[in-house]
């Protein structure tokens, strides 16, 4: 493990009272193709995350030029100028010696979501994908209840690609599983991770088979041994008989492949009005495929909550992404 210094990588370093039990560490792993979403996330956390975030760690899972590094650093500093939390930017070579360039991008990001726990001392950390952005003020009660992480249940019938992933992970640590057990564990972000359990995901002595933990996560989804980072975490969480608090989902996401029907997309976007929804997400490939009605509706909501100064800028973001030098429209 590399001797990675957060302070050295500071984008914005503020000394918050670390004894405040309401403050949490957030982590985002992203690649360069997600910079537009990353900057929107930064703007949203600067507006809505100050009551709960102590430290935000961003890990870039791409090899980019020095000029690109300077541009994304400057843009992050601009978007976070009014934030009250420390933010640290690192690149994968800063924290890990493995050559992740040979692994599919989504899989290498899953490896990093687990590996980053080596640099976290807090009891919990909140994993975000770059597509998640906050849409109302965040409080610790969104993430932790009575010292336990908050999760929501998800259905994983045998029809689900995640079913096999959870089955593989549970077998790996010597547990039997099934739909009723698997539904206790999420497969999407935001995800509250218990740090000591994430670190145990890298304890190869727990495994019943010969390969190390990262081997299984690096495999393509159609491989018979493949599993995701969250299915491995769920299996180890279950192995150690840890407890979580179940609540209704607090986020909505427009994924690349779902929803597709116009009425579904519109209903998803209208969840901005649901006071129990704290995060919204738009996959990087989804924005450009939205219809005019869908685009304008989403941009209207963004303007109302202060993420863009006007609807036109929100529409521009969805249609074209960032401006010159990784600048987010105002």
Secondary structure, 3 states (H helix, E strand, C coil): CCCCCCHHHEEECCCCCCCCCCCEEEEEEECHHHHHHHHHHHHHHHHHCCCCEEEEEEEECCCCCHHHHHHHHHHHHHHCCCCCCEEEEEEHHHHCCCCHHHCCHHHHHHHHHHHHHHHCCCCEEEEECCCEEECCCCCHHHCEECCEEEECCCCCCCCCHHHHHHHHHHHHCCCCCCHHHHCCCCCCCCEEEEHHHHHHCCCHHHCCCCCCHHHHHHCCCCCCCCCCHHHHHHHHHHHCCCCCEECCCCEEEECCCCCCCHHHHHHHHHHHHCCCCCEEEECCCCHHHCCHHHHHHHHHHHHHCCCCCCHHHHHHHHHHCCECCCECCC
